Amino acid sequence: MKVNIINTVKPSEGVTNNDIKDYLLSLTEEKEVSTSILNIAINDLKFHYGIVLRHNSVYEIRQPKKDKKLPTVLS
C-alpha cells in the first residue's frame, strides 16, 4: 500500500515519524484545517500504523484540544 503524504508517494512501511509530523504540520499551517479534521487525520494515522502495520511510535502523537468558540448572541 502506498501513502500520499505531502505530495510524495512512499510505501507505507517507509514513512518515518518526521514525515508524519511534517504532514500534520502542513495540514494545520498550509491547509488551515480545523482541529476536528486534524483529529480525524491523527486517528486515521494511528489506526493504519498502529493496528494494520503494528507500529507503536504513532501513539506518541497527541491530539490538539478542541477550539473554544463563544456563542453568537442575538440582541
C-alpha positions in Angstrom: 0.0 0.0 0.0 1.3 3.5 -0.8 0.5 6.6 1.1 0.4 10.1 -0.3 2.0 12.4 2.4 2.8 15.9 1.3 2.6 15.2 -2.4 5.2 12.4 -2.1 4.1 8.8 -2.7 6.0 6.4 -0.5 5.4 2.8 0.6 3.6 3.0 3.9 6.4 1.0 5.6 8.9 3.6 4.5 7.1 6.6 6.1 9.0 8.0 9.1 7.8 9.9 12.1 9.2 13.1 10.7 7.1 12.5 7.5 4.0 12.2 9.6 4.8 15.2 11.7 5.5 17.3 8.5 2.2 16.1 7.1 0.2 17.1 10.2 2.1 20.4 10.3 1.2 21.1 6.6 -2.5 20.4 7.4 -2.5 23.0 10.2 -0.4 25.7 8.5 -0.9 25.4 4.8 -4.4 24.0 4.5 -5.6 25.5 7.8 -7.9 22.6 8.7 -9.9 22.7 11.9 -9.0 20.7 15.0 -11.8 18.2 14.2 -10.3 17.4 10.8 -6.8 17.2 12.3 -8.1 14.8 14.9 -9.6 12.7 12.1 -6.2 12.6 10.3 -4.4 11.6 13.5 -6.9 8.8 14.3 -6.6 7.6 10.7 -2.8 7.5 11.0 -3.0 5.8 14.4 -5.3 3.1 13.0 -3.3 2.5 9.9 0.2 2.4 11.5 -0.9 1.1 14.9 -3.4 -1.6 14.0 -2.6 -2.5 10.4 1.2 -2.2 10.4 1.7 -2.7 14.2 4.0 0.4 14.7 3.8 1.7 18.2 5.5 5.0 17.5 2.4 6.7 16.1 0.7 6.6 19.5 3.1 9.3 20.7 1.2 11.9 18.7 -1.0 14.0 20.9 -4.3 15.3 19.6 -5.0 19.0 19.8 -7.7 20.4 22.1 -10.9 21.4 20.6 -11.4 25.1 19.7 -13.4 27.0 22.2 -15.8 29.5 20.5 -18.0 31.9 22.1 -21.7 31.7 21.2 -23.2 34.3 18.9 -25.6 36.5 20.9 -28.5 38.0 19.1 -29.9 41.1 20.7 
